[in-house]
Amino acid sequence: MKTLYKLSLIFLLTPLLGSCIAFHSGYLSNSAALNSANFTYVNQNIKGQAEATYFVLFGGLGKETLVHDAKEKMLASFPLKNNQALANQTVNFKYTFILMGFARKVTCTVTADVVEFNQ
């Protein structure tokens, strides 16, 4: 009887705990105007990441705050100097749904290239 109970419990909890799904979305945001050959690439694909966890619609941060936090982390790892600017900025979101959708984790990744303009 205990074996049957354990098997039933496993079969009921496996879909609940093992079910997760992820969605990705993103966009390209405003960047420096690179329409003439007056710049050089200093660094490519620098990135920052921020995440928030929600449980039944509670918790976490708003979308704008996640983007801001990810960009701040990116700039903290590579601070801009004089005549430098961010170019080719992208913002990507990954939505992971866990526990049959009762919990979700949102991860925001901001990437960019750093260019330096000639004087």
N, C-alpha and C positions, 0 to 999 in steps of 0.2 A: 504493500500500500504506500509506503514511504517513497519507493522508487517511482511509482506512478505519479505521486504528488510532485516530486522533484522534476520529472520529465514535463509535466503539465506546466509547472512554473517556468521552466527553461523555454518551452515553446511559446508561452505568453509574453515573457520578458525580452526575448531575443529581438522581435521586431520593434519593440518599444525602445530598447537601449541601443540596438544596432542600426537603427534607421537614421540616416542623415543624408542630406542632399546639399549641394553647393551650387550657387549661381554666380556668374561673373558679369560685371558691367563696367563701363568706363567711358571717359571722354577726354578730348584734347582741349586744354584751356589756353587762354591768351598767353602769348609768349613774346619775346623780343622780336622786332622786325629784322629779319635776316635777308634783305633784298639786295645787298651789295657785298662785295668781297672785302669788307673792312673789319673782319673779325677772325679770330682763331678759336678752335675748341680747346678749352682748358681741361675739362673732364666730361665724360659722357656717362649717362645712366646712373647718376647719383639718386638715392632714394631714401624715403622716410616712410614709416609705417605706424599706424595707430589702429587700435581695435576696441570694440565695445561688445558687451554681452547683454542680451535681453532675455528675460524670463517672463513669459506670458505678458508681453507688451510693457513690462517695467524694467527699468535699469538702462545703463548705457548712456551714450551721448548722441546728439543730433548729427546729421550728415555734415553740416557746415563745420561743426566742431571737430569732427574726425579729420576732415580735409585740412583744417588749420593745424591741428596737432601733428599730422603726418608731415606737413610742409615745414613746421618748426623743427621737427626732428631731422629732416633732410638738411635744412640750413645750419643746424647745430653741428652736423657731421662735416659739412663743407661750407664754411662761411664765405660769403662773397666779398671780394676786394674791390677797389676802385676800378672802374671801367668794365666790370664783369656783370653779366646778367644771366637769368635763366632763360633757356630756350627749349622748345619741344616738350613742354610740360604735359604730362598725362596724369590722370586721376583714375584709379581703378578700384572697384569695390568687389569684394567677395562676400557673399551671404551664405552662411552655413547653418542649416536647420538641423537641430538635434532633438532627440526625444519626441519624435512625431510632431515636430513643429512647436512644442511648448517652449523650447529654448532656441535662441539663434545667436550666432556670433557674426558681427560685421567687421571686416578687415578692410581698411583703406590704405592703399599704397600710392604715393605720389613719386613720380620719377621726372627727371629733367636733365638737360645738358647744360653745362656752364660754358658760356662764350665770353671772350674778352675782346673788346673793341679796340682797334688801333687808334692811336692819338694823332 
